[in-house]
Amino acid sequence: MTGEEILKDAKKYGMNFIDDLNSTLEKESDRGIILICASTIDSVLRDLIEKYLNKNKGRKKEISKLFEYPNPLSSFASKIQMSYCLGLISKDIYEDFERVRKIRNNLAHGYDFKDFSSNEIASIVFKLEGAKKCWEFRRQKNPEKYKEQKSLKKEDVDVEKISKMVFVTTVSFWLGTLAQGYENLPDFMLDKYLNSDE
């Protein structure tokens, strides 16, 4: 079984999965968004790795144990690294998932509250490539609709809002890519941001 075949199997998540995730995130605090996204990525990567390893039938129980603490694939970091090494995710996805992990660790292990407007979080978020890839893909798919870009003045930028949008769009785009492949991504992903005057 190739990595490509396993990614096709990820369709069990479907785009309803992404819709549900985005609906949940709209009601969450910044901390909740980050923790839910990281947890969701962790679960999807576990499923992908298990599918890949389960190609050798009869070892399901032993494979499942690999994900239990303190075994090799119990951590978020190990699942990201293993998914990349097995060829289940691209380098872009790997690097962005590593950034999500760093943001999650910042939040989960810090004593002071941080949100998307904090320099520490925003500086990592603005390195995420998924949102840029999503914008590029949307423009290629529908050039007339997305030909103009709004220009922003520095004083008009709401760092928290943009940082949150970049983070959520990146996670949704990469999870949608894993679940469906580029061709089947729906219009909802950026429409509400591109068409809003907020």
FENHUMO-V329591 format. One record per pair of residues at least 12 apart in sequence whose C-alpha atoms are under 8 Angstrom apart, sorted by the first residue. I is the first residue (numbers start at 1). J is the second residue. D is the distance in Angstrom with one decimal. If there is no record, write none. Layout:
BEGIN
[[I,J,D] [I,J,D]]
END
This chain:
BEGIN
[[1,52,7.1] [1,55,6.5] [2,52,7.8] [3,52,7.2] [3,86,7.4] [3,87,6.0] [3,88,5.1] [4,88,7.4] [6,48,6.6] [6,51,6.4] [6,52,6.4] [6,88,7.7] [7,48,7.1] [7,88,7.1] [7,178,6.0] [7,179,6.8] [8,178,7.9] [8,179,7.0] [8,180,7.2] [9,179,7.9] [10,47,8.0] [10,48,7.1] [10,178,6.6] [10,179,4.9] [10,180,7.6] [11,178,7.9] [11,179,4.6] [11,180,5.8] [12,179,7.4] [13,179,6.1] [14,176,7.8] [14,179,5.9] [14,180,6.8] [15,176,6.7] [15,179,7.5] [15,180,7.5] [15,185,8.0] [15,186,7.9] [18,172,6.3] [18,175,7.5] [18,176,6.7] [22,168,7.9] [22,172,7.7] [30,115,5.5] [30,116,6.4] [30,164,7.7] [31,107,7.0] [31,114,7.6] [31,115,6.6] [33,168,7.9] [34,100,7.7] [34,103,7.5] [34,104,6.1] [35,104,6.2] [35,108,7.9] [37,168,7.9] [37,171,6.8] [38,100,6.5] [38,101,6.6] [38,104,6.7] [41,97,7.8] [41,171,8.0] [41,175,7.4] [42,76,5.7] [42,79,7.0] [42,80,7.8] [45,79,6.2] [45,80,7.0] [45,83,6.7] [46,67,7.7] [46,79,6.5] [48,83,7.6] [48,88,7.3] [49,79,7.8] [49,82,7.7] [49,83,6.4] [49,88,7.8] [50,63,6.9] [50,64,7.4] [76,101,7.3] [77,98,7.3] [77,101,7.1] [80,94,6.5] [80,97,6.9] [80,98,7.1] [81,94,7.4] [89,178,7.9] [92,129,6.9] [92,130,7.7] [93,130,7.5] [93,174,6.6] [96,128,5.5] [96,129,6.6] [96,130,7.1] [96,170,7.9] [99,124,6.5] [99,125,7.5] [99,128,7.1] [100,125,7.9] [103,121,6.2] [103,124,7.1] [103,125,8.0] [106,121,7.9] [115,160,7.5] [116,159,7.4] [116,160,4.8] [116,161,7.6] [116,163,5.7] [116,164,5.9] [117,159,5.5] [117,160,4.1] [117,161,7.9] [117,163,7.1] [118,160,7.9] [122,159,7.5] [122,160,7.8] [122,163,5.9] [125,163,6.2] [125,166,6.9] [125,167,6.1] [126,163,6.9] [126,166,7.3] [128,166,7.5] [128,167,7.4] [128,170,6.9] [129,170,7.1] [130,169,7.1] [130,170,4.2] [130,171,7.2] [130,173,6.4] [130,174,6.5] [131,166,5.6] [131,167,7.5] [131,169,5.4] [131,170,4.6] [131,173,7.2] [134,169,7.7] [134,170,7.6] [134,173,6.3] [135,190,7.8] [137,182,8.0] [165,193,8.0] [169,189,6.9] [169,190,7.4] [172,189,7.5] [173,189,7.5]]
END
